[in-house]
């Protein structure tokens, strides 16, 4: 396991990354893991969609009742919505937030799978749920709460801080996935150090990938996004691998010594 100082030193002394090489390597890894990326999207949808449907049933029921009676104006409808579904909606939003955290933890497992497949190692579908383990779930939730907290704070400080923060925030997932021994504060420190060091190229590849994803989604009426969405998360992996790399397995380090 790499120490915090070792990781920070690697980031500080890292070389520049060519944009073309980064895109080509991202595409190469995508060809290996696109099926697992599809599974990631399906797992996330299976967590969120049933609850969202249940959440909106009472809402649409009230809309239909209002439409049929034609007796509720806009203000009256909002008042009726709050009176009849106020507590239900609060609980529903809290539940959706919890489910969003659960869905996000799947992405941590996805990064582990990406590493194993990229290195030609075997993996199991259960690796998606690696961070749901009782010994890791607490730190995973703590990290995601910090992620949401920083995002909200950056948004409240107007738009520009959010644009800056989105790049370091993107690196929190791979940093934690490959350095779960670090504390939450240390993971945030590493993510921001890496994000600051590689902010420009990370932002450019993000913009390009978002445009490509939008184009594919538009052409395929949204269906293609299920297959290529994971492409957005792979540049962070490539940058992490080039800058920090992975700790050498203990057996190999003993052989070299």
Secondary structure as UniProt FT lines:
FT   HELIX           4..12
FT   HELIX           19..69
FT   HELIX           74..118
FT   TURN            119..120
FT   HELIX           125..132
FT   TURN            134..136
FT   HELIX           137..156
FT   HELIX           159..178
FT   TURN            180..181
FT   HELIX           184..197
FT   HELIX           199..219
FT   TURN            220..223
FT   HELIX           224..228
FT   TURN            229..230
FT   HELIX           231..243
FT   HELIX           250..256
//
